[in-house]
Amino acid sequence: MAGTYNPSHFSHSICKINVDKKEIKIWKENEFNYPSEPLFIPNPNGNDEDDGVLISTVTDNRPEAQDFLIYLDAKTLTEIGRAYFANRIPRLHGIFLPTP
């Protein structure tokens, strides 16, 4: 679940749930951030299914805040880095653009 409005433990977060080990990892910064559905980029030399990077656009709904693209280690959900944008950015999920 990513970026839902429903008040819950998972709101405003990116979550990784391992049902076999009954473990949950969460990236969450504050209640103003709405991450989009994360995209997984696998490590071409990785050994485990979660070797790679998650990327997600994050909308910060405070008036003067900047939206950003976040990079997370897919194994631990620790932040690797982020890139800020001067303008509001669309979410990665569900964007359909006309062919030029």
Contact map, one row per residue, 1 for C-alpha under 8 A:
1111000001101110000000000000000000001000000000000000000000000000000000000000000000000000000000000000
1111000001111110000000000000000001111100000000000000000000000000000000000000000000000000000000000000
1111100000111100000000000000000011111000000000000000000000000000000000000000000000000000000000000000
1111110001110000000000000000000001000000000000000000000000000000000000000000000000000000000000000000
0011111000110000000000000000000000000000000000000000000000000000000000000000000000000000000000000000
0001111100100000000000000000000000000000000000000000000000000000000000000000000000000000000000000000
0000111111100000000000000000000000000000000000000000000000000000000000000000000000000000000000000000
0000011111100000000000000000000000000000000000000000000000000000000000000000000000000000000000000000
0000001111100000000000000000000000000000000000000000000000000000000000000000000000000000000000000000
1101001111111110000000000100000000000000000000000000000000000000000000000000000000000000000000000000
1111111111111000000000000000001000000000000000000000000000000000000000000000000000000000000000000000
0111100001111100000000000001111111100000000000000000000000000000000000000000000000000000000000000000
1110000001111110000000000111100001100000000000000000000000000000000000000000000000000000000000000000
1110000001011111000000000111000000100100000000000000000000000000000000000000000000000000000000000000
1100000001001111100000011110000000000000000000000000000000000000000000000000000000000000000000000000
0000000000000111110000011100000000000000000000000000000000000000000000000000100000000000000000000000
0000000000000011111001111000000000000000000000000000000000000000000000000000000000000000000000000000
0000000000000001111111110000000000000000000000000000000000000000000000000000000000000000000000000000
0000000000000000111111100000000000000000000000000000000000000000000000000000000000000000000000000000
0000000000000000011111100000000000000000000000000000000000000000000000000000000000000000000000000000
0000000000000000011111100000000000000000000000000000000000000000000000000000000000000000000000000000
0000000000000000111111110000000000000000000000000000000000000000000000000000000000000000000000000000
0000000000000000111111111000000000000000000000000000000000000000000000000000000000000000000000000000
0000000000000011110001111100000000000000000000000000000000000000000000000000000000000000000000000000
0000000000000011100000111110000000000000000000000000000000000000000000000001100000000000000000000000
0000000001001111000000011111000000000000000000000000000000000000000000000000100000000000000000000000
0000000000001110000000001111100000000000000000000000000000000000000000000000110000000000000000000000
0000000000011100000000000111110000000000000000000000000000000000000000000000000000000000000000000000
0000000000011000000000000011111010000000000000000000000000000000000000000000000000000000000000000000
0000000000010000000000000001111110000000000000000000000000000000000000000000000000000000000000000000
0000000000110000000000000000111111000000000000000000000000000000000000000000000000000000000000000000
0000000000010000000000000000011111000000000000000000000000011100000000000000000000000000000000000000
0010000000010000000000000000111111100000000000000000000001111000000000000000000000000000000000000000
0111000000011000000000000000001111110000000000000000000001111000000000000000000000000000000000000000
0110000000011100000000000000000011111100000000000000000111100000000000000000000000000000000000000000
0110000000000000000000000000000001111100000000000000000111000000000000000000000000000000001110000000
1110000000000000000000000000000000111110000000000000000100000000000000000000000000000000000110000000
0100000000000100000000000000000000111111000000000000011110000000000000000000000000000000000000000000
0000000000000000000000000000000000001111100000000000011100000000000000000000000000000000000000000000
0000000000000000000000000000000000000111110000000001111000000000000000000100000000000000000000000000
0000000000000000000000000000000000000011111000000001111000000000000000000000000000000000000000000000
0000000000000000000000000000000000000001111101000111100000000000000000000000000000000000000000000000
0000000000000000000000000000000000000000111111000011100000000000000000000000000000000000000000000000
0000000000000000000000000000000000000000011111000000000000000000000000000000000000000000000000000000
0000000000000000000000000000000000000000001111100000000000000000000000000000000000000000000000000000
0000000000000000000000000000000000000000011111111011000000000000000000000000000000000000000000000000
0000000000000000000000000000000000000000000011111010000000000000000000000000000000000000000000000000
0000000000000000000000000000000000000000000001111110000000000000000000000000000000000000000000000000
0000000000000000000000000000000000000000000001111110000000000000000000000000000000000000000000000000
0000000000000000000000000000000000000000010000011111000000000000000000000110000000000000000000000000
0000000000000000000000000000000000000000011001111111100000000000000000000110000000000000000000000000
0000000000000000000000000000000000000001111001000111110000000000000000001110000000000000000000000000
0000000000000000000000000000000000000001111000000011111000000000000000111100000000000000000000000000
0000000000000000000000000000000000000111100000000001111100000000000000111100000000000000000000000000
0000000000000000000000000000000000000111100000000000111110000000000011110000000000000000000000000000
0000000000000000000000000000000000111110000000000000011111000000000011100000000000000000000100000000
0000000000000000000000000000000000110100000000000000001111100000001111000000000000000000111100000000
0000000000000000000000000000000011110000000000000000000111110000001111000000000000000000001000000000
0000000000000000000000000000000011100000000000000000000011111000011100000000000000000001101000000000
0000000000000000000000000000000111000000000000000000000001111100111000000000000000000000000000000000
0000000000000000000000000000000111000000000000000000000000111110100000000000000000000000000000000000
0000000000000000000000000000000100000000000000000000000000011111100000000000000000000000000000000000
0000000000000000000000000000000000000000000000000000000000001111100000000000000000000000000000000000
0000000000000000000000000000000000000000000000000000000000000111110000000000000000000000000000000000
0000000000000000000000000000000000000000000000000000000000011111111000000000000000000000000000000000
0000000000000000000000000000000000000000000000000000000000110001111100000000000000011111000000000000
0000000000000000000000000000000000000000000000000000000011110000111110000000000000011111100000000000
0000000000000000000000000000000000000000000000000000000011100000011111000000000001111000100000000000
0000000000000000000000000000000000000000000000000000001111000000001111100000000001110000000000000000
0000000000000000000000000000000000000000000000000000001111000000000111110000001111100000000000000000
0000000000000000000000000000000000000000000000000000111100000000000011111000001111000000000000000000
0000000000000000000000000000000000000000000000000000111000000000000001111101111110000000000000000000
0000000000000000000000000000000000000000000000000001110000000000000000111111111100000000000000000000
0000000000000000000000000000000000000001000000000111110000000000000000011111110000000000000000000000
0000000000000000000000000000000000000000000000000111000000000000000000001111100000000000000000000000
0000000000000000000000001000000000000000000000000000000000000000000000011111110000000000000000000000
0000000000000001000000001110000000000000000000000000000000000000000000011111111000000000000000000000
0000000000000000000000000010000000000000000000000000000000000000000000011101111100000000000000000000
0000000000000000000000000000000000000000000000000000000000000000000001111000111111000000000000000000
0000000000000000000000000000000000000000000000000000000000000000000001111000011111000000000000000000
0000000000000000000000000000000000000000000000000000000000000000000001110000001111100000000000000000
0000000000000000000000000000000000000000000000000000000000000000000111100000001111110000000000000000
0000000000000000000000000000000000000000000000000000000000000000000111000000000011111000000000000000
0000000000000000000000000000000000000000000000000000000000000000011110000000000001111100000000000000
0000000000000000000000000000000000000000000000000000000000000000011100000000000000111111100000000000
0000000000000000000000000000000000000000000000000000000000000000011000000000000000011111000000000000
0000000000000000000000000000000000000000000000000000000000000000011000000000000000001111100000000000
0000000000000000000000000000000000000000000000000000000000100000011000000000000000001111110000000000
0000000000000000000000000000000000000000000000000000000010100000001100000000000000001011111000000000
0000000000000000000000000000000000000000000000000000000010000000000000000000000000000001111100100000
0000000000000000000000000000000000010000000000000000000011100000000000000000000000000000111111100000
0000000000000000000000000000000000011000000000000000000110000000000000000000000000000000011111100000
0000000000000000000000000000000000011000000000000000000000000000000000000000000000000000001111100000
0000000000000000000000000000000000000000000000000000000000000000000000000000000000000000001111110000
0000000000000000000000000000000000000000000000000000000000000000000000000000000000000000011111111000
0000000000000000000000000000000000000000000000000000000000000000000000000000000000000000000001111100
0000000000000000000000000000000000000000000000000000000000000000000000000000000000000000000000111110
0000000000000000000000000000000000000000000000000000000000000000000000000000000000000000000000011111
0000000000000000000000000000000000000000000000000000000000000000000000000000000000000000000000001111
0000000000000000000000000000000000000000000000000000000000000000000000000000000000000000000000000111
